[in-house]
């Protein structure tokens, strides 16, 4: 299980304009290739990626400074059934 959120809004990543999905592995954040914030609902909702850090089950590897996801499953936010 990893933490997932908006790389710019929640993890302080720089380098691109706008908002992009990122994960935190071993206390280091990486932008994600293979999944996007649009794949996981409204990024600006209360529990959306720009406003909350969520748990995710992922598989893949870090390649050239990005997490290349082969599987990305966002877990339900607290308070959701």
C-alpha positions, -999 to +999 in steps of 0.1 A: +000+000+000+013+035-009+000+070-005-014+086-037-024+122-044-018+152-066+019+155-070+018+193-071-010+200-046-001+175-019+034+163-024+051+195-035+065+181-068+076+205-095+084+203-131+050+202-148+021+226-150-013+216-137-021+186-116-007+151-120-011+118-101+018+109-079+026+082-053+049+082-023+073+053-020+098+052+009+091+089+017+099+100-019+072+111-043+070+102-080+047+112-108+028+082-122+027+069-158+000+043-165-028+060-145-040+095-141-061+116-117-090+116-142-092+078-138-101+083-101-130+108-100-132+145-094-097+157-083-112+187-066-139+169-046-134+169-008-118+135-010-103+141-045-066+139-053-059+176-051-075+178-016-066+145+001-039+119+003-054+085-003-042+049+000-036+029-032-026-006-040-001-004-069+024-025-087+051-013-111+086+002-108+104+035-108+120+041-142+138+074-151+123+091-120+087+082-127+066+054-113+055+032-142+023+016-129+011-018-142-017-018-116-032+011-097-062+007-074-073+036-053-088+025-020-121+040-007-117+073+012-125+072+049-162+076+055-172+059+023-189+025+022 
